[in-house]
Amino acid sequence: MVILLADLQLLQSSPIESMKTKFILVLLILFGITTQVGFCQIDYNCFDTNEIYSEQPLSGELFAAATPPDIVTYFNKNWLSGDIWLTDGRIIRNKKIKYNGLLNELFWLELGLNQAIKLDKEAILQFHFLNFQGDTSVYFRKLKVKRDIFNDSIEIFGQELFHGYLSLYVLHYFYFDRREMVRVNKSYILKDIYKEMPVYYLRFLNSRVVEFKRFNRKNLYTFMPDRKNQIRKYFRDSISGNIKTKEEILSFIQFLSSIID
């Protein structure tokens, strides 16, 4: 529209004025092109910043194991949509992810190449499955723990079961149980058999983490000696007197969280 008006003015002006007007018009066009290029350079070459944000931050390596992990060692057998919180504060939304308890690693399905990528654990703070068997509240958080007294601290992904003054996480740990012959494609192979052994972690607000392979009166009295009488009363008043099932464990941790100052 601006160019059309300028052409009209050229027809109505003198030759000298027309030359001046053309010169000014050329300068304006060059300025507009330069400005547009400049803005595009600032705005990541004019691509959608949300697209760059959602695709670029995930870092990892192509996962091509000689022997793929047993399917039973995966928390979710199929790829599920999930969100990933990164340690730099960014959130990557709606990615196809899968978690393996044996390896304690999170995998991302890169749709363009249809390849599994083992994500960099150091870059991940937590992740969330948007819908796991109808449950929309499944979160995993990275924890720094000591698996035994002789090793340095390691980082694991623990599923958050309860969040409060005292938070509860479970590590879906698998251990090697035995080898047995199984039939695959009309032939027999020797297959490693793994079994799951959940390991629980209690995390205080000050980030202190305590490991429990099982909950019983002895280790709980040792864990909180100043709350021994209250814990004893809880066992006495409970229906089963045990802390074994998921419901019993959650109920007890909620109780412990409520009596912490």
Legacy VTK file of the C-alpha trace (Angstrom):
# vtk DataFile Version 3.0
C-alpha trace
ASCII
DATASET POLYDATA
POINTS 261 float
0.000 0.000 0.000
2.832 2.357 0.854
4.582 1.537 -2.451
1.400 2.195 -4.468
0.940 5.628 -2.864
4.580 6.463 -3.539
4.189 5.540 -7.218
1.149 7.810 -7.464
3.109 10.711 -6.022
5.909 10.080 -8.558
3.473 10.517 -11.432
2.318 13.878 -10.068
5.767 15.384 -9.273
8.582 16.935 -11.277
11.571 14.856 -12.579
13.909 16.171 -9.833
11.334 15.509 -7.123
10.695 12.083 -8.661
14.388 11.201 -8.394
14.461 12.333 -4.762
11.314 10.378 -3.976
12.712 7.236 -5.654
15.948 7.579 -3.672
14.042 7.918 -0.399
11.817 4.974 -1.349
14.846 2.743 -2.033
16.358 3.694 1.321
13.118 2.865 3.105
12.917 -0.556 1.412
16.548 -1.373 2.272
15.971 -0.271 5.869
12.893 -2.496 6.123
14.753 -5.541 4.801
17.698 -4.940 7.129
15.384 -4.479 10.109
13.497 -7.681 9.319
16.734 -9.660 9.058
17.908 -8.181 12.328
14.714 -9.142 14.111
14.879 -12.661 12.663
18.407 -13.088 14.021
17.260 -12.085 17.487
14.212 -14.368 17.265
16.138 -17.576 16.471
15.944 -17.064 12.684
12.191 -16.468 12.813
11.313 -20.023 13.944
8.679 -20.544 16.608
10.489 -20.246 19.959
8.060 -22.713 21.543
9.095 -25.348 18.986
12.790 -24.757 19.714
12.055 -24.866 23.432
10.223 -28.180 23.204
12.659 -30.023 20.946
16.188 -28.872 21.738
16.855 -29.279 25.503
16.671 -33.106 25.756
20.157 -34.569 25.843
21.142 -38.214 25.862
22.589 -41.016 23.798
21.240 -43.554 21.353
20.316 -46.718 23.236
21.281 -49.820 21.278
22.107 -52.501 23.852
23.411 -55.837 22.583
20.896 -57.525 24.881
17.794 -55.390 25.500
16.562 -55.274 29.112
13.861 -57.757 30.027
10.435 -56.206 29.452
9.413 -57.063 33.032
12.034 -54.618 34.366
10.224 -51.639 32.825
7.862 -49.630 35.002
5.712 -49.012 31.918
5.879 -51.688 29.238
4.679 -49.333 26.483
5.727 -45.785 25.617
3.585 -43.278 27.510
3.212 -39.514 27.255
4.928 -37.574 30.013
6.478 -34.285 31.125
10.129 -33.884 32.118
11.469 -31.238 34.526
15.090 -30.291 33.842
17.601 -29.067 36.405
17.926 -25.751 34.549
14.269 -24.950 35.274
12.737 -25.876 31.923
9.831 -28.285 31.460
9.583 -30.498 28.376
5.953 -31.362 27.733
4.180 -34.392 26.306
7.056 -36.671 25.259
6.926 -40.437 24.794
8.951 -41.839 27.699
9.676 -45.159 29.391
11.387 -45.918 32.721
13.480 -49.034 33.437
13.947 -50.062 37.070
16.825 -52.487 36.463
18.950 -49.809 34.776
17.343 -46.947 36.715
17.243 -44.917 33.505
14.646 -42.828 31.674
14.234 -43.319 27.926
12.680 -41.029 25.326
11.259 -42.179 21.990
12.626 -39.832 19.321
9.725 -39.885 16.877
11.657 -38.558 13.883
14.114 -41.488 13.894
11.867 -43.872 15.863
14.834 -44.565 18.168
15.096 -44.954 21.937
17.309 -42.313 23.546
18.724 -42.838 27.040
18.385 -39.409 28.600
21.123 -37.707 30.593
20.210 -38.375 34.233
22.180 -35.383 35.501
19.976 -33.022 33.479
16.681 -34.387 34.878
15.024 -33.252 38.094
11.789 -35.232 37.862
9.280 -36.655 35.380
5.550 -37.306 35.311
3.463 -39.854 33.422
0.350 -38.071 32.182
-1.747 -41.231 32.370
-0.414 -44.481 33.807
-3.192 -47.077 33.787
-5.724 -44.349 34.520
-3.577 -42.716 37.224
-2.535 -39.117 36.473
-0.528 -38.637 39.678
2.560 -40.798 38.940
5.697 -38.702 39.532
9.345 -39.786 39.745
11.946 -37.574 41.405
15.731 -37.805 41.315
17.233 -38.516 44.750
20.825 -38.693 45.945
21.171 -41.735 48.192
23.721 -44.188 49.585
22.893 -47.778 48.636
25.397 -49.222 51.154
27.967 -47.947 53.667
30.965 -48.630 51.405
29.824 -46.757 48.290
29.604 -43.069 47.523
26.216 -41.472 46.996
24.416 -42.264 43.753
21.443 -40.664 42.005
18.259 -42.665 41.509
14.730 -42.067 40.278
12.207 -42.763 43.021
8.437 -42.801 42.537
6.828 -40.280 44.875
4.093 -41.967 46.923
3.532 -39.242 49.515
4.663 -35.637 49.877
4.707 -33.848 53.210
7.048 -32.946 56.065
8.227 -36.496 55.544
7.978 -37.661 51.904
7.939 -41.277 50.748
9.581 -42.604 47.578
9.972 -46.107 46.230
12.805 -47.358 44.029
11.546 -50.079 41.707
14.697 -52.136 42.119
15.256 -55.449 40.286
17.792 -58.112 41.192
19.055 -61.153 39.312
17.292 -64.291 40.568
18.258 -67.198 38.280
18.672 -68.418 34.715
16.272 -70.758 33.028
15.691 -72.242 29.597
12.881 -70.592 27.658
11.572 -71.255 24.153
11.901 -68.409 21.634
11.023 -68.893 17.946
11.109 -72.708 18.098
14.473 -72.779 19.888
15.571 -72.676 23.512
17.746 -69.993 25.068
19.121 -69.393 28.541
17.339 -66.370 29.945
18.147 -64.242 33.001
15.202 -63.981 35.386
14.828 -60.836 37.505
12.605 -60.124 40.456
11.483 -56.785 41.814
12.403 -55.764 45.346
11.041 -52.313 46.200
13.305 -50.101 48.286
11.688 -47.226 50.191
13.188 -43.822 50.947
11.978 -41.276 53.465
12.998 -37.712 52.664
12.906 -34.858 55.172
12.404 -31.211 54.291
16.126 -30.640 54.865
16.810 -33.170 52.035
18.029 -35.889 54.422
17.156 -39.290 52.941
16.812 -42.580 54.864
16.515 -45.995 53.216
14.161 -48.807 54.282
14.042 -52.216 52.651
11.139 -53.079 54.940
9.185 -51.399 57.718
9.154 -53.140 61.106
9.036 -52.002 64.688
12.736 -52.476 65.368
14.090 -50.315 62.545
11.363 -47.714 63.055
12.188 -47.366 66.756
15.835 -46.917 65.765
14.877 -44.395 63.087
12.821 -42.197 65.447
13.701 -43.069 69.052
12.100 -39.865 70.362
8.767 -40.954 68.831
8.945 -44.535 70.059
5.879 -44.324 72.311
3.749 -42.741 69.591
4.842 -45.361 67.065
4.123 -48.145 69.557
0.629 -46.745 70.091
0.083 -46.595 66.317
0.904 -50.317 66.007
-1.345 -51.111 68.952
-4.289 -49.195 67.509
-3.910 -50.360 63.894
-6.120 -53.149 62.588
-3.372 -55.501 61.384
-0.440 -54.278 63.461
1.752 -54.539 60.356
3.178 -52.224 57.704
3.391 -54.424 54.614
0.798 -53.475 52.018
0.953 -50.248 50.033
-2.091 -48.914 51.871
-0.556 -49.718 55.296
2.744 -48.076 54.340
1.050 -44.901 53.077
-1.124 -44.654 56.185
1.894 -45.045 58.466
4.018 -42.456 56.607
1.147 -39.972 56.793
1.078 -40.598 60.532
4.857 -40.102 60.866
4.676 -36.885 58.846
1.961 -35.570 61.155
4.024 -36.057 64.353
7.239 -34.436 63.053
7.808 -30.982 64.475
LINES 1 262
261 0 1 2 3 4 5 6 7 8 9 10 11 12 13 14 15 16 17 18 19 20 21 22 23 24 25 26 27 28 29 30 31 32 33 34 35 36 37 38 39 40 41 42 43 44 45 46 47 48 49 50 51 52 53 54 55 56 57 58 59 60 61 62 63 64 65 66 67 68 69 70 71 72 73 74 75 76 77 78 79 80 81 82 83 84 85 86 87 88 89 90 91 92 93 94 95 96 97 98 99 100 101 102 103 104 105 106 107 108 109 110 111 112 113 114 115 116 117 118 119 120 121 122 123 124 125 126 127 128 129 130 131 132 133 134 135 136 137 138 139 140 141 142 143 144 145 146 147 148 149 150 151 152 153 154 155 156 157 158 159 160 161 162 163 164 165 166 167 168 169 170 171 172 173 174 175 176 177 178 179 180 181 182 183 184 185 186 187 188 189 190 191 192 193 194 195 196 197 198 199 200 201 202 203 204 205 206 207 208 209 210 211 212 213 214 215 216 217 218 219 220 221 222 223 224 225 226 227 228 229 230 231 232 233 234 235 236 237 238 239 240 241 242 243 244 245 246 247 248 249 250 251 252 253 254 255 256 257 258 259 260
